[in-house]
Structures are given as structure tokens and as C-alpha cells.
Amino acid sequence: MKKLVGSLKEAIKLCGLEDGMTVSFHHHLRNGDYVLNMVMDTIAELGYKEIKVAASAVFPVHEPLINHIKQGVVTQIDTNYMSGPVGEAISRGLMSNPVVFRTHGGRPRAIETGELPIDVAFIAAPSSDCYGNINGVDGPSACGSLGYAFPDAMHAEKVVVITDNLVNYPLTPISIDQTRVDYVVVVDSIGDPKGIVSGSTRITRDPVGLTIARYAAEVIEHSGLLNDGFSFQTGAGGASLAAAYYLKKFMKEKGITGSFGLGGITGYFVELLEEGLFKTLLDVQCFDLDAVRSIKANPNHQEISASFYANPESKGCAVDKLDIVILGATEIDTSFNVNVHTDSNGIIMGGSGGHSDTAAGSKLALIVAPLIRARLPVLVDRVLTITTPGDTVDVLVTERGISVNPKNEGLRERLTEAGLPVVDIHELKKKAEALTGKPNPIKTGGKVVAHVEYRDGRIIDTIKNTE
Amino acid sequence: MKKLVGSLKEAIKLCGLEDGMTVSFHHHLRNGDYVLNMVMDTIAELGYKEIKVAASAVFPVHEPLINHIKQGVVTQIDTNYMSGPVGEAISRGLMSNPVVFRTHGGRPRAIETGELPIDVAFIAAPSSDCYGNINGVDGPSACGSLGYAFPDAMHAEKVVVITDNLVNYPLTPISIDQTRVDYVVVVDSIGDPKGIVSGSTRITRDPVGLTIARYAAEVIEHSGLLNDGFSFQTGAGGASLAAAYYLKKFMKEKGITGSFGLGGITGYFVELLEEGLFKTLLDVQCFDLDAVRSIKANPNHQEISASFYANPESKGCAVDKLDIVILGATEIDTSFNVNVHTDSNGIIMGGSGGHSDTAAGSKLALIVAPLIRARLPVLVDRVLTITTPGDTVDVLVTERGISVNPKNEGLRERLTEAGLPVVDIHELKKKAEALTGKPNPIKTGGKVVAHVEYRDGRIIDTIKNTE
């Protein structure tokens, strides 16, 4: 069985790709990814039409998709996150078919249940052997975990590995193995290392961000959950990392050791692991070079699949074992619904990723956000787009006050007793509006450009075009 | 989601087991296994009937199965290997339904294609957390690789983990993960370490065995395959290990480094890895404590699934990448067909395991056997049971001569030129019979007690009862 083929063109033909089929991509190379573009360019060149692109995320680097959409090569997009020109163009009404936004847990659910069948998965692989054993930890384009590529590899009809680092058989360690891979194509480069991982993620130095971070850590301190064996997830944003910095101080002071850190992993989490403050990292995606180094070398830094991370219909996902998560928001409303899909002009600039999965699974979901951003309140009557339903959000932390979801009365009392600036969310909104005035509502058009699908498959919102 | 249940009984009920269903087991605990018996005893106690047992192997320790068969609790067995009292009783006609013998590659093929659907897989786990992340490398019953359990975990309707070493969530490293496991049951002990792994496997000291081993190594030396990057598999038998000992000498003399060692792994192979003579071990099963220690610590010692190892219908199995395999035989015939299922009395005492898979996949399949064993020739006109078809066997090596399959004319010439005692297989048989006389044919009865299914699903032989 010969899997190594001479070109992408040959691999695509061997896979039997046809008009109307679905091709998939993972996003571990993020804004450094060359693979989605090279595959879609080749598919366009070969004359295919009406392809559905199921990419776990779409980044600014994927701007060439716009032309493929205009040419009818791509007519559907299914993704968990979308930033940059593609999202902007779609918001302006580029596509006839609405984008389907899923979550990091909803995507593997849809793939495994057959709701999102994949005909050909194209998997960018930082290392591969000739038989398609791959990992993400070695090679010039090393990105660490390949977590989001697992469901595609497990369930796609055909799987094509694209690598710039072909090694002798057999590759070790193996992330996705030869039993899942049909063809291997070697290319000059699968990505730009500068776009794949940042050199190192850093905590914020902005005083507003630091205040939010300190409050967030104090909320956790008084939540009743900061005990030995607690588990934690935080994003790579500056304020989230700063919150982790304060949390670390509290853990050291109190002699508390956590069990696992989850999700996208940063060097900051690696430090917590290496200092013994957490016992394990469960890593679906590495955000920086320190995380890549660690996942390669440390047996307690475990690569996990997207299904393991967050699929609500797998036999058990890690978000359900999560105590505390810190999340961001572009908007949050007085019912605690959070929007991370659209910006203050209504334009698509993100997506859930694991936002709604972790909020639903964790015991304590904290939203950290500046109360006022670019002279607009973050807190509104009704978010334009619901990414994460308010009943899964526990606390909003801003620099001007902390609001607790009314469902958590006990927590509200504890935080108030601890002297934290707890404010009713409607009061907090008034505070913001006193400073900024009440912003004009965002104007959207009449065309549905995207559906927001919750992790369980329900459509919980739609996104309209902007004018 | 609570997976940890109080007893095996409870787990079985929660799984919805019904009469006529199929339960499965893996055999990494070998003759030390407590799990198959404790599960089947509980199933019997609960009053179930007509259960099919799909066990990757059956050992002497599983003698209690006989009573479950007599009581009608177990009415079908599907396995790759069977030694001890169960095989003897079946040979005497114990069961109404013939046993289905598969190969280590054929079993995952049958599971994945749906030919062998599993209702409940019971997986003995040397370590597990409360969510069913398991590995075989830690705990009092550590057995190393869990390779044969992977297809069961991936495809069974329900999966029950049985462990004697419950650790905090999340376990690392993870072999089979939480997304595949429904219930976890903690028991006092899953096995007897003395039966699970031998302290250390040793090469033979028997002069006949050493002669065979030296010839085998010389056949390899002159095969044209002993080049940098060659791959190799050998069993844990004394003569096979001795052949590896001589091979190692040749490799060192010639400065040759192999790529991978495959299959069941012994401490001897670990030595080759640690001395840099092989770069990687692909391990579906650890035979001794050295192998267990190595797979836990050495990233180049990779656990692989049964499908990765040998499934001919996966997208690529490792036996197809294998250069050389050394295998045993209880009988071999002048058409090079090999029997490792039945003994000289026709009684079931083994099975293919990976025998026919590796013979089919490798470039050079060597059978090593003493020409005369227990005063009977190993070489016969026609084996009683075909385990491995002769067209996949390349060379027979005995202490009294080497026979090359006529399909390998070039090899025969090279070995002859090298001065090895190459003999036509019919001549070799005459030699044996000159010493032992022509043995009486084995008498079998009229009842089919087992089917031998080849790796691709074809029935290639049947086994009759003995009288």
C-alpha cells in the first residue's frame, strides 16, 4: 500500500472528490496556516464547485476563500470561529448559504453523529512518516497538540496528510495513526511559524486589565472551589493570564494544588505544571512555544481530542470535569448571555470555540471584560448574537464591579461578605451608560448570514448581514 | 455523568446485557487474568444464557469457562488463541457451536466491519481514573501495552473498565480514553502479576534450539534484507530469542541499525532499542517486566492497537511494513502450511495470534522448529490444521536442514552459496522419518469444533473433535 503521492492534485483525485462534497481542516496552525489555502486553490484549479469547507476555525490568512466563494468553488462554510476578512465579507452578504457556527464540542458531536459528514479531511501535519503516522510536536512547523484534527481523522471518508517534515517510518510519538490516513503529500512548508505560535504569551500590563484580573482571582478565592484538586481553564488573553497570575499567588499562599488545566494551553499553564501547582495539563491546542516544548517532553502534559475536550455526546468530556473557567466577551447582557461572535458593528469576528462548552460544563464560569471598550459599554440589554446562554454563566467581572447571576445567590453573598464590589447587573449597566451614554443599536440587514448552533445541535441564534 | 459504579453486577445491569449478547475481553493479563472469570461468574450468577465470549485469547486460567459452557451461560467463543483446559474440553466436543478462531489482525477487522459486533466490552485496566481514562503501565497489575483492547473500546456498544488501581482524574498517560468508556468498577485485584508477565524472557540454552537459532540468523544475514532500516519481529520463545541474539551480533559486526521491532515485545527487544540497534518498538503486547518498564518510560517504545498491528482492512497495518518475522510451528507440511492451532494429538492448544498476519505481511517469514519434537517429526505431508497458508511462508529452519519455499528460488540459491544446509523440504521430511518412522495419522472425529478464519475473513480450515 503506497500512500505517499507526488502532489496535492494527485491526492485530491485519488480521494474521488466530487462537486458538492465536504472537505475539512483543523486550525492548529492558526494564522500561520498555509494548508487550507493551498488545498482550496488546488481544488479551484481542478474545477470543482459547490464545496463545503468544514474548518475548525478560519483566520485572516484564509482571505483567499473569499474569491473561491465568489467563483462558486465554495458554497458552504462550517466552522467554530472566524476572524478577519472572510468573516467581514460574509457579514456583508457574500454567501448565499448561511455559515454554520458550531462549538469546539459541537463540531466533533456533529461529525460523530453523522450530522457533519466529511468526505475528505486535509490534515496539516508538522511531522509524518510515509504511512501517515503524524504528530504536531516535531518539525519546523511544530504546533503541539493536534486535538481538533482527531474527529476528522476518525470519521472522514478519506484522509490526506500534508506535511513539510517527512520522517522515517515509524514516526514516534504518534498522535493520529496510519490506520486513519489514506494519502500523504509532502510540501515545502505547511505554515509560517510566526503565525502558528506566539513566542510566548504574556499577562496584561494594562491597569484596567490588572484590576479585572485581580477581582476575578478574588472571586475564585471566595467561590468555595479553590480547593486541592480543583481544575481550571483560562484563555490566552492578557486579562485571563493575569487572573491566573493572581490565582497562582493565592494557591501558593494557601498551599493548594490543582488537578488539571484544560483547553488551549499557554506557557503560563506550563509554568504552573512545572512548579507542581497543577498535576496535569489536558491540551487540545498549544498557544505558544513553551506549550509545544512541554507537550513534547512532559508525560503529564497530555494531548486530547476535541471530543475528549468538549463533545457533550461522547461518553464523557473534560469540560464536564471542570471547576472554573475564565472567559471573555465582546458583549454581555443583563440576562448574562454572552456574545463572542460579532463586534460592535455586528460584523463576524470570532465564534464560540470552547466558550459555550466550558461555560456549560464548569461549576464556575467567569466572564472577564472591561465594562467600557472603545467608548462603548460591554454590558447591554440584549446581546446582538448569543454565543453562550446566560444560564450557563455565573459571574461577570469588570473593573467597575462584579455581577453575579441571580441563580447563584450563595455565591453573591460570599463575594459581598468578602468585600468585593458586587453590583446588580442592571446597576452595572447603568454605571456604564452614565459614562458612555446609551449606544445606538447595531443596524443589521434582513439576510441571515450565519446560524449559531449550540453544542447540542440546537440553533440558538442567527447572524444577519450588516449594511 | 457518574461512571464509577459499586459492583460488577451493577455495571452489567446498567449496560443492559441480555441473553444472546456478545461480551469481549482482552488478553494482556494472560495466564494471570482474573477479569474474564470474575465477569463470567457474575454473568452466570445473574442468570444470563447464550452469551458469546469474544476474548482475544483464552488461557489455562480460564478453565471456569468450561462450567459456564456446560450450564448454557456461554454458547459461543470467538478468539485468536486458546491454550489449556478450555481448548482440550472443546476438542473433546464440549460445545455445540464451533469456536471461531481469528487472527490478531482478523479480530479488529471483524469488529470494525461489524462482522463481530460487541455488546459489552470488559476491559481489565491496570490503572484507571473515575472517568475511564486507562493505561497498562502503572499499578500492581501493570501489563504494558493494551493494544488488543483498542478495537473493543472503539466499537463496543458499552464499555466497562475493571481496575484495581483507581487514580485521581485525570490519569496520564492515557491509552484508551474517557470518550470510549461507560462504567468503571474497582476490584481488589485484576490479576496475578506472576501470570501476567514473566520476570524476564531468556534465550534458549538447549543445543538444538541454539543451532536452529544460528541458522535462522544466518538465513537473515544472507537474505538480502539485513540492511539499515530493516524491520523485525520475533516471538518470545527461546529459539526465536536466540535467533535475535545471533542477529544482534551480525548487526553490530556490520554496523547495521534497524528501524522498528514489532509485535509482542520482550526485554530482549528493549535491549536492542536501548543499545540503539533499533530506533523504535511498535508494541501491541508486553511479554515481560523489562518491556513494561520501557513502554512506560521510552517515547520510542510506542503502544499500538491491534488494528495498527495487523488489520488487513485498516488504512494501513504495520505487518505490511515488516521485513522479517521469525515464527514457530507445531507442524509444517511440504507445502509450507503451518499449524499452531492443534497439537500432535489433534487437540486445540494455540491459535494464530499474529502468526498468519505477520507471515502474510512480511517480506521474509521464517519458521523455526526442531525437526523432531517428542519423537515425532514436525514436518508432515499435510498439517492437521492450517493456521498459516504455505504461500505466505518463506523458509523452514530446523537443526537438520533449511528448506526454502520453491517460490523463493533466488533466496534458495543465495543460502546455498553461503554454505547453509539447504535441503528440499521433501528430503528434509524423509530425514525426519528415517529417525522417527512415519507417524500414525491423528485420529479425529466427525464433529466440527472450530473454524479457522483467515485474517481476511475466509474460513481456511476446520478443527474436528478428538476421540
Interface residues (C-beta under 8 A of the other chain):
Chain A: M1 K3 Y131 G132 V159 N168 Y169 P170 T172 P173 I174 D177 Q178 T179 R180 V181 D182 G229 S259 F260 K279 T280 L282 P299 N300 Q302 I304 S305 S307 F308 N311 S314 K315 G316 C317 A318 D320 K321
Chain B: M1 K3 Y131 G132 V159 N168 Y169 P170 T172 P173 I174 D177 Q178 T179 R180 V181 D182 G229 S259 F260 K279 T280 L282 P299 N300 Q302 I304 S305 S307 F308 N311 S314 K315 G316 C317 A318 D320 K321
